[in-house]
């Protein structure tokens, strides 16, 4: 049996007519950049997140970059980030000639360890950027309390967790700015790149809208140097359709998670942890395989027709391009250990019980062997 990591064609088959109608509407208007279609999706997204403003961006990376720019991050500043996440989290910080200051993660959730956060704050700290990794919100209440006490803004990297909640609050309600990604593989994925910044602050929202159009409030009048971070109308049209199905898809993922957890119980692998005060959206279903067995299991699954992926095999502080920051092996041991043990299994709403049983059987066989 062949089991893909993700099957977007299965999702598309269920909404093909809706998607094509929405795209035809944009083609008929020939309004491809911003405009009414983008505004409609922004309003729907803000309502879904329970926030005042949602500003569409060209990608999740550009959403992070724009948020950092609006926060005033620049040369010589520091931004606190976890070392175990996608490159863009720290890459956008370095792109502004600021320093990413890493704080290790919790072993169970893979999110920033709040107990280690405050000691990383210095006079140069300009922002704290927690990540809601794999779909589980970080400890945003505790992070927010520390940030307020130190008068530092929080930029939440929620590229993987739209629809997630923490202590009853939805992603988009807990930080000064929350950044989303609509990369095609995300739970809410576009037909290309797309992103968004969500905020409750009117001033920040205005600055973000200007930042995405080269710092202009009106055409040809530039108050500051921004960028070209605009969301395409075709992407907004696709996303607006998909947003109406997102809650159903998240619940289908969660049902698949419950089945995986049951099938893998006692197998020798550690299944994902959902904290009782969170709603995990399971962008990835990521297990831990200890004792140096992860890579052989990965190869064995491939041979058995099961696609899996390692997110992330190299921590950010160990990346070649960050050598200048003078971090080394052993500086963040929890992250480094996770990088040797994590394996993400096939996870999408349309995954069948037969597929999951096959995946679990192969894992049990390979771990035992």
C-alpha positions in Angstrom: 0.0 0.0 0.0 1.2 3.5 -0.8 0.3 6.2 1.8 1.3 9.8 1.0 2.3 12.3 3.7 -0.4 14.6 2.3 -3.0 14.2 -0.5 -4.3 17.6 -1.7 -6.1 16.1 -4.6 -8.5 14.3 -2.2 -9.4 17.6 -0.6 -9.8 19.4 -3.9 -12.2 16.8 -5.2 -14.7 17.7 -2.5 -14.7 21.5 -3.2 -13.7 21.6 -6.9 -16.9 23.4 -8.1 -16.7 26.0 -5.3 -13.1 26.7 -6.0 -13.5 27.0 -9.7 -16.5 29.3 -9.3 -14.6 31.6 -7.0 -11.6 31.7 -9.4 -13.8 32.4 -12.4 -15.3 35.4 -10.5 -11.8 36.9 -10.1 -10.9 36.2 -13.7 -14.1 37.9 -14.9 -13.3 41.0 -12.9 -9.6 41.0 -13.8 -8.8 42.4 -10.4 -5.8 40.3 -9.3 -4.0 42.3 -6.7 -5.8 43.2 -3.4 -9.3 44.6 -4.0 -12.7 43.4 -3.0 -11.9 39.6 -3.0 -8.9 40.1 -0.7 -11.0 42.4 1.6 -13.7 39.8 1.8 -11.3 37.1 2.8 -9.6 39.4 5.3 -12.9 40.2 7.0 -13.8 36.5 7.2 -10.4 35.6 8.6 -10.6 38.3 11.3 -14.1 37.0 12.3 -12.8 33.4 12.4 -9.8 34.4 14.6 -11.9 36.7 16.8 -9.8 39.7 16.0 -10.4 43.2 14.6 -8.0 43.1 11.7 -6.5 40.5 9.3 -4.1 41.8 6.7 -3.3 39.5 3.8 0.3 39.0 2.9 2.2 37.4 0.1 3.5 34.5 2.2 3.9 33.4 5.8 7.5 34.5 5.7 6.5 37.9 4.5 3.9 38.1 7.3 6.7 37.6 9.8 9.0 40.0 8.1 6.3 42.7 7.9 5.3 42.2 11.6 9.0 42.6 12.6 9.4 45.7 10.5 6.2 47.3 12.0 7.6 46.4 15.5 10.7 48.4 14.6 13.2 45.6 14.6 16.4 46.6 13.0 20.2 46.3 13.2 21.6 45.5 16.6 18.2 44.5 18.0 17.4 41.0 19.5 14.3 38.9 18.9 13.7 35.8 21.1 12.8 32.7 19.1 12.9 28.9 19.6 15.7 27.0 17.8 13.5 24.1 16.7 11.2 25.4 14.0 11.1 26.3 10.3 13.9 28.6 9.1 11.7 31.7 8.4 11.2 32.3 12.2 14.8 33.2 12.7 15.6 34.0 9.1 13.3 37.1 9.0 15.0 38.4 12.2 18.5 38.0 10.6 17.3 39.6 7.4 16.6 42.8 9.3 20.2 42.6 10.7 18.9 41.8 14.1 20.1 38.8 16.3 17.9 35.8 16.9 18.2 34.9 20.6 17.2 31.2 21.0 15.3 29.8 23.9 15.1 26.0 24.1 11.8 24.1 23.8 9.7 21.8 26.0 10.2 18.1 25.1 6.5 17.3 25.1 5.1 20.1 23.0 8.1 21.2 21.0 7.2 24.8 21.9 9.2 27.5 23.6 10.0 26.6 27.3 8.6 29.6 29.2 10.7 28.8 32.3 13.8 29.8 30.2 12.3 32.9 28.5 12.9 35.7 31.0 16.6 35.0 31.4 17.0 35.5 27.7 15.6 39.1 27.8 18.2 41.9 27.5 18.0 45.7 27.0 18.3 44.9 23.2 15.2 42.6 23.1 12.8 44.2 20.7 10.3 41.3 20.4 9.4 37.8 21.5 8.4 35.4 18.8 7.0 32.1 20.1 6.0 29.4 17.5 2.8 27.2 17.7 4.7 24.2 16.3 2.9 21.4 14.5 -0.5 23.1 15.3 -0.3 23.4 19.1 -0.4 26.9 20.6 2.5 27.9 22.7 2.0 29.0 26.4 0.8 32.3 25.2 -0.7 33.5 28.5 2.5 33.0 30.4 4.6 34.4 27.5 2.3 37.5 27.4 2.6 38.1 31.1 6.4 38.1 30.8 6.3 40.3 27.8 4.0 42.9 29.4 6.2 43.0 32.5 9.2 43.7 30.4 7.3 46.0 27.9 8.1 43.8 24.9 5.7 43.0 22.1 4.8 39.4 21.2 4.7 38.4 17.5 3.2 34.9 17.4 4.4 32.6 14.6 1.2 30.7 14.1 2.0 29.5 10.6 0.9 26.0 11.5 -1.9 26.6 13.9 -4.9 28.6 12.6 -8.0 27.4 14.5 -6.0 26.4 17.6 -6.9 27.7 21.0 -5.1 28.3 24.3 -7.1 28.6 27.5 -10.3 29.4 25.5 -8.7 32.0 23.3 -8.2 31.4 19.6 -5.0 32.0 17.7 -5.0 35.6 16.7 -6.3 37.0 20.0 -3.3 36.5 22.2 -0.4 38.5 20.7 0.1 42.0 19.4 0.5 40.4 16.0 -0.1 36.9 14.9 1.4 35.6 11.7 -0.3 32.9 9.5 0.9 30.9 6.5 -1.3 29.7 3.7 1.4 27.6 2.0 -0.5 24.8 0.1 0.3 22.1 2.6 -1.1 24.0 5.6 -4.4 23.2 7.1 -5.8 26.2 5.3 -3.7 26.2 2.1 -3.7 28.4 -0.9 -2.9 27.4 -4.5 0.5 29.0 -4.1 2.0 31.2 -1.5 0.0 33.4 0.9 0.1 34.6 4.5 -1.6 37.0 6.9 -1.0 39.1 10.0 -3.8 39.3 12.5 -4.1 42.0 15.1 -6.5 43.9 17.4 -4.5 47.1 17.3 -5.7 49.7 14.9 -2.4 51.5 14.6 -0.5 48.3 13.9 -3.1 47.3 11.3 -2.7 50.6 9.4 1.1 50.2 9.5 0.9 46.6 8.2 -1.4 47.6 5.3 1.1 50.3 4.4 4.1 48.1 4.8 2.8 45.6 2.3 2.6 48.3 -0.4 6.0 49.9 0.0 5.1 52.1 2.9 2.3 54.0 1.1 -1.1 54.9 2.4 -2.1 56.5 -0.9 -0.5 55.7 -4.2 2.9 57.2 -4.9 3.1 58.8 -1.4 5.5 56.7 0.7 5.9 57.4 4.4 8.5 54.8 4.9 10.2 51.9 3.0 8.1 48.8 3.2 7.9 46.0 0.7 5.8 44.2 -1.9 3.9 41.8 0.4 0.5 41.9 -1.2 -1.9 38.9 -1.2 -3.2 37.9 -4.7 -6.9 38.0 -5.3 -6.9 34.5 -6.8 -5.3 33.1 -3.6 -7.8 35.0 -1.5 -10.6 33.5 -3.5 -9.4 30.0 -3.0 -8.8 30.6 0.7 -12.2 32.2 1.3 -13.8 29.0 0.0 -11.6 26.7 2.1 -12.1 28.8 5.3 -15.7 27.7 5.3 -14.6 24.1 5.6 -11.7 24.6 8.0 -13.4 23.6 11.2 -14.7 20.4 9.7 -11.2 19.5 8.4 -9.6 20.2 11.8 -12.1 17.9 13.5 -11.4 15.2 10.9 -7.7 15.6 11.6 -8.4 15.2 15.3 -10.4 12.0 14.7 -7.4 10.6 12.8 -5.1 11.6 15.6 -7.3 9.7 18.1 -7.1 6.6 15.9 -3.3 6.9 15.5 -2.9 7.3 19.2 -4.9 4.1 19.8 -3.1 2.2 17.1 0.4 3.2 18.3 -0.2 2.7 22.0 2.5 0.5 23.5 4.5 0.5 20.2 7.6 2.1 21.7 7.1 5.5 20.1 5.9 8.7 21.8 2.7 10.1 20.3 1.9 13.8 20.3 0.8 15.5 23.5 -2.1 17.9 23.5 -2.1 20.1 26.6 -5.5 20.0 28.4 -5.9 23.8 28.0 -5.1 23.8 24.3 -6.8 22.8 21.1 -4.2 21.3 18.8 -4.9 21.6 15.1 -2.4 18.8 14.1 -0.9 20.4 11.1 1.6 17.5 11.6 1.2 14.3 13.5 4.7 14.1 14.9 6.0 11.1 16.9 9.3 10.6 18.7 11.4 7.5 18.1 14.2 7.2 20.6 17.5 5.2 20.8 18.7 6.1 17.4 15.9 4.2 15.7 14.3 7.2 13.9 16.3 7.1 10.7 16.0 3.3 10.2 12.2 3.6 10.7 12.0 6.5 8.3 13.8 4.4 5.6 11.8 1.4 6.4 8.5 3.3 6.0 9.7 4.6 2.6 10.5 1.0 1.5 7.0 0.0 2.6 5.3 2.7 0.6 4.6 5.1 3.5 5.7 8.7 3.1 6.9 10.4 6.3 9.1 13.5 6.9 11.5 14.8 9.4 10.6 18.3 10.6 13.3 19.5 11.5 16.6 17.6 11.2 18.9 20.6 11.9 18.2 23.2 14.6 18.4 26.8 13.7 21.4 27.6 15.9 23.3 25.0 14.0 22.6 26.4 10.6 25.6 27.4 8.5 24.3 30.9 7.9 24.0 31.6 11.7 27.6 30.7 12.6 28.2 34.4 13.2 25.9 34.3 16.2 28.4 31.9 17.9 26.0 29.2 19.1 27.3 25.7 19.3 26.3 22.0 19.8 24.9 21.4 23.2 23.6 25.0 23.7 19.9 23.8 23.3 19.9 20.1 24.2 16.1 19.6 24.2 15.9 21.0 20.6 18.9 19.0 19.5 17.5 15.8 20.9 14.2 16.4 19.2 15.9 16.9 15.9 17.2 13.3 16.1 13.9 11.7 17.2 11.0 13.4 15.5 9.1 11.9 12.6 5.9 13.2 11.1 3.4 10.6 9.7 0.8 11.0 7.0 -1.9 13.4 8.3 -4.8 15.0 6.4 -8.6 14.9 6.8 -9.2 12.3 4.1 -6.7 9.8 5.5 -8.6 6.5 5.7 -8.7 4.0 8.6 -7.1 1.4 6.4 -4.2 3.6 5.6 -3.7 4.5 9.3 -3.7 0.8 10.3 -1.1 0.0 7.6 1.1 2.9 8.8 0.9 1.7 12.4 1.6 -1.9 11.5 4.8 -0.8 9.7 5.9 1.3 12.6 5.4 -1.5 15.1 7.3 -3.9 12.9 10.2 -1.5 12.3 10.6 -0.3 15.9 10.5 -3.9 17.1 13.0 -5.0 14.5 
